[in-house]
Amino acid sequence: MEIIRSNHLSRLSAGTAATIGFFDGVHAGHRFLLEQLKTQAHAHQLPSMVITFLQHPQTVLQPGFQPKLLSTFDERIERLSESGIDYCLLQDFTPSLSGLDAQTFIQKKLKEEWFVKLLLIGYNHRFGKNRAEGFEDYVKYGKACGMEILQASKLPDMSVSSTHIRNYLSERNVKEANRMLSYFYRLEGKVIEGNHWGRELGFPTANLEISDTNKIIPGEGIYALLVYQGEKKYKGMVYIGQRPTLTIHGEKRIEVHLFDFSGDLYGETLQLEFVEFLREGRQFENTEELKKQLFADREAALAALTGLE
């Protein structure tokens, strides 16, 4: 997939088959849309193009608001590139762009500036100022300027949206979130100095500082994980929470325990893939009770990770 920016639009002048959106997470519904786009592009003998934005539209429509996201910019582009689309056109989502009505947007932006000949609109997707118009209006405006506008079909047997996935992650339902994403939800962070309480319990942990604070962190509790350190892959578990057994007023932490690992990870970058929620965090009467539970958690995590070599 070739990345196109505004100053290199001339290479698109012969026309494209395109779709448009922010594509947070590039989930199963997005992937279904992109497969339909490739089919239409092939049928019309046009290159395929996805138009996406550098900023989440809500950050412009609601100044000061920053939604928690499913993917970083780099992750979003990487997953879009895996789809086999020919071009990705990156655009700023600006107040002036958000103020265009649908007809002007189709005529001036899509047709004249971005060279779109065929536009495939996602299921239930709407655009234009205040999203005031619908698909029939888009078709009419497209026809007037020589653009074919089609509506994609919905992913069978599954209602998928980025909002649903964010909610599932907040509710600790990572299995359903992963099903909608079509991959394991991922967080990345740098290992920072901790207070070594996990080591004293026989479960040394890597305290993680998340690289992108705009990414959503799953709800508090214990999860089974796949952990990547560069090319190395480990099984493990993570605790997200405040450690009520060990501290009275603890700050929220992300503590990762890698199975079958020994060594120093300080300063290293780890990628966590959330496989299954195991249990909620709770306060134990003493550290021996906590230690006993951690052994049980390890067994539960290993069972959840069976087959994920």
C-alpha positions in Angstrom: 0.0 0.0 0.0 1.4 3.4 -1.0 0.8 6.4 1.3 -0.4 9.5 -0.6 -0.4 13.0 0.9 -1.9 16.1 -0.5 1.2 17.3 -2.4 1.3 14.0 -4.4 -2.2 13.7 -5.6 -1.4 13.9 -9.3 -0.6 10.2 -9.5 -4.3 9.6 -8.8 -5.6 11.7 -11.7 -6.7 8.6 -13.7 -9.3 7.9 -11.0 -9.7 5.5 -8.1 -12.3 3.4 -6.3 -12.3 4.7 -2.7 -13.8 4.4 0.7 -13.5 6.9 3.6 -13.3 6.8 7.3 -11.1 6.9 10.4 -10.9 3.1 10.7 -9.9 3.0 14.4 -8.7 -0.5 15.1 -9.3 -1.7 11.5 -11.7 -4.2 12.9 -13.6 -7.1 11.2 -16.3 -4.7 9.9 -13.6 -2.5 8.3 -11.9 -5.5 6.8 -15.2 -6.7 5.3 -15.7 -3.2 3.8 -12.1 -3.2 2.3 -12.6 -6.6 0.7 -15.7 -5.2 -1.0 -13.8 -2.2 -2.1 -11.1 -4.4 -3.7 -13.8 -6.3 -5.6 -15.4 -3.1 -6.9 -12.0 -1.7 -7.9 -11.2 -4.8 -9.9 -14.6 -4.9 -11.6 -14.2 -1.2 -12.6 -10.5 -1.6 -13.5 -9.5 1.1 -11.0 -6.9 1.2 -8.2 -8.3 0.9 -4.7 -7.8 3.7 -2.2 -8.8 4.2 1.4 -9.1 7.9 2.6 -8.4 8.3 6.3 -7.7 11.1 8.7 -4.7 12.0 10.8 -7.0 13.2 13.6 -10.1 11.5 15.1 -13.0 13.6 13.8 -14.4 14.1 17.3 -11.3 16.0 18.4 -12.3 18.6 15.8 -16.0 18.5 16.3 -15.6 18.6 20.1 -12.5 20.8 20.9 -10.7 19.5 24.0 -12.2 16.0 23.7 -9.8 13.1 23.1 -11.4 9.8 22.6 -9.6 6.7 23.8 -8.6 4.7 20.7 -8.1 1.1 19.7 -5.0 1.7 17.6 -2.1 4.2 17.3 -1.6 5.9 14.0 1.2 3.5 13.1 -0.9 0.4 14.0 -3.8 1.8 12.0 -1.7 2.2 8.9 0.0 -1.1 9.3 -3.3 -2.9 9.5 -4.7 -1.0 6.5 -1.7 -2.0 4.5 -2.3 -5.7 5.4 -5.7 -5.4 3.6 -4.1 -5.3 0.1 -5.5 -1.8 -0.8 -3.4 0.1 -3.4 -3.3 3.6 -1.9 -3.9 5.3 1.4 -4.7 9.0 1.2 -3.9 10.8 4.5 -5.8 14.0 5.2 -6.2 16.4 8.1 -9.7 16.5 9.5 -10.1 20.3 9.9 -12.9 22.6 10.9 -13.3 23.8 7.3 -13.6 20.2 6.1 -16.2 19.4 8.8 -18.2 22.4 7.7 -18.7 21.2 4.1 -22.2 19.9 3.2 -22.3 16.5 1.5 -22.8 17.8 -2.0 -19.8 20.2 -1.8 -17.7 17.4 -0.2 -18.5 15.0 -3.0 -18.0 17.5 -5.8 -15.0 19.6 -4.6 -13.1 17.2 -2.4 -13.8 13.6 -3.5 -14.2 14.3 -7.3 -12.1 17.3 -8.1 -9.3 17.2 -5.5 -9.0 13.5 -4.7 -9.9 12.0 -8.1 -12.5 9.5 -6.8 -14.5 7.8 -9.6 -16.3 5.3 -7.5 -17.1 5.7 -3.8 -18.0 2.8 -1.6 -19.7 3.9 1.6 -19.6 1.8 4.7 -22.8 0.4 6.1 -24.6 3.2 8.0 -21.7 5.7 7.4 -22.7 9.3 6.9 -20.7 12.4 6.2 -21.2 16.1 5.4 -22.0 19.0 7.8 -24.0 17.7 10.7 -24.4 14.4 8.9 -27.7 15.8 7.7 -28.1 13.8 4.5 -28.2 10.1 3.7 -27.2 7.6 1.1 -29.9 8.5 -1.5 -28.6 12.1 -1.4 -25.0 11.0 -1.9 -26.0 8.9 -5.0 -27.8 11.9 -6.5 -24.8 14.3 -5.9 -22.4 11.7 -7.2 -24.4 11.1 -10.4 -24.5 14.9 -11.0 -20.6 15.0 -11.1 -20.0 11.6 -12.7 -19.2 9.6 -9.7 -20.7 6.2 -8.9 -21.6 5.8 -5.3 -22.4 2.4 -3.8 -23.2 1.2 -0.3 -21.3 -1.7 1.2 -23.1 -4.6 2.7 -23.0 -5.3 6.4 -20.8 -8.0 7.9 -23.1 -11.1 8.2 -24.0 -12.3 11.6 -22.1 -9.6 13.5 -22.7 -6.0 14.5 -19.3 -4.4 14.8 -18.2 -0.9 15.7 -15.2 0.7 17.3 -17.5 2.0 20.0 -18.7 -1.5 20.9 -15.1 -2.8 21.0 -14.1 0.0 23.3 -17.0 -0.8 25.6 -16.1 -4.5 25.7 -12.5 -3.7 26.6 -13.6 -1.4 29.4 -15.9 -4.1 30.7 -13.0 -6.6 30.6 -14.7 -8.7 27.9 -11.5 -9.1 25.8 -12.8 -12.2 24.1 -15.7 -10.4 22.5 -13.5 -7.4 21.7 -10.9 -9.7 20.0 -13.6 -11.4 18.0 -14.8 -8.1 16.6 -11.3 -6.9 16.0 -10.3 -10.2 14.3 -7.0 -10.1 16.3 -5.8 -9.8 19.9 -6.0 -6.3 21.3 -2.5 -4.9 21.8 -0.9 -2.4 24.1 2.8 -1.3 24.0 4.9 0.2 26.7 8.3 0.7 28.3 9.4 -1.3 31.4 10.1 1.1 34.3 11.4 0.7 37.8 9.1 -0.9 40.3 9.3 -1.7 44.0 10.1 -5.4 43.5 7.1 -6.7 45.6 6.3 -9.2 42.9 9.8 -10.6 43.0 9.5 -11.2 46.8 6.3 -13.2 46.1 8.0 -15.3 43.5 6.2 -13.6 40.7 8.6 -10.9 39.3 6.8 -8.3 37.3 7.7 -5.7 34.7 5.9 -2.4 35.4 4.8 -1.0 32.1 4.4 2.7 31.1 2.1 2.7 28.1 3.6 4.4 25.1 0.4 6.0 23.8 -1.8 7.4 26.5 -4.7 7.8 24.0 -5.1 4.1 23.7 -7.8 2.5 25.8 -6.6 0.3 28.6 -8.8 -2.7 29.4 -10.7 -2.7 32.7 -8.9 -3.5 36.0 -8.2 -7.2 36.7 -6.0 -10.1 35.7 -5.5 -11.2 32.1 -3.8 -14.0 30.2 -1.3 -12.5 27.7 1.0 -13.1 24.8 4.0 -10.8 25.3 6.5 -9.7 22.6 10.0 -8.4 23.3 11.4 -7.7 19.9 11.4 -11.0 18.0 10.9 -13.0 21.3 7.5 -14.2 22.3 6.4 -15.2 25.8 3.3 -16.3 27.6 2.3 -14.4 30.7 -0.3 -12.6 32.7 -0.9 -9.0 33.6 -2.5 -7.2 36.5 -4.1 -3.8 35.9 -5.1 -2.1 39.1 -4.0 -0.6 42.4 -2.7 -3.7 44.4 -5.0 -3.3 47.5 -3.2 -6.1 49.4 0.2 -4.4 49.2 -0.6 -0.7 49.3 -3.4 1.3 51.0 -3.4 4.2 48.5 -1.8 2.7 45.4 -1.7 4.2 42.0 -3.1 2.3 39.0 -0.4 0.0 37.6 0.2 -2.4 34.7 2.3 -5.2 36.0 3.3 -8.0 33.6 4.6 -11.4 34.7 6.3 -13.5 32.0 6.3 -17.3 32.3 9.6 -19.1 31.9 11.7 -15.9 31.8 14.5 -14.7 33.9 16.5 -11.5 33.4 16.3 -7.7 33.4 13.8 -5.9 31.3 14.3 -2.3 32.5 14.1 0.1 29.6 12.8 -2.6 27.2 9.7 -2.2 25.1 7.0 -4.9 25.4 3.9 -5.5 23.3 1.0 -7.1 25.2 -1.7 -9.1 23.4 -4.8 -9.6 25.6 -6.1 -13.1 25.2 -8.5 -13.7 28.1 -9.8 -12.1 31.3 -9.1 -14.3 34.3 -10.5 -12.5 37.4 -11.1 -9.2 39.1 -8.5 -7.8 41.4 -9.3 -8.1 45.1 -7.8 -7.6 48.5 -6.3 -10.6 50.3 -5.9 -11.1 54.1 -2.2 -11.5 53.8 0.6 -12.0 51.2 0.5 -15.8 51.6 -3.1 -15.8 50.4 -2.1 -13.6 47.5 0.7 -15.8 46.6 -1.6 -18.9 46.6 -4.0 -17.0 44.3 -1.1 -16.0 41.9 -0.2 -19.7 41.4 -3.9 -20.4 40.6 -3.8 -17.4 38.2 -0.8 -18.8 36.5 -2.5 -22.2 35.9 -5.6 -20.5 34.6 -3.5 -18.3 32.2 -1.6 -21.3 30.9 -4.8 -23.0 30.2 -6.2 -20.0 28.3 -3.0 -19.7 26.3 -2.9 -23.4 25.3 -2.1 -23.7 21.6 -0.9 -20.2 21.2 2.8 -21.1 20.7 
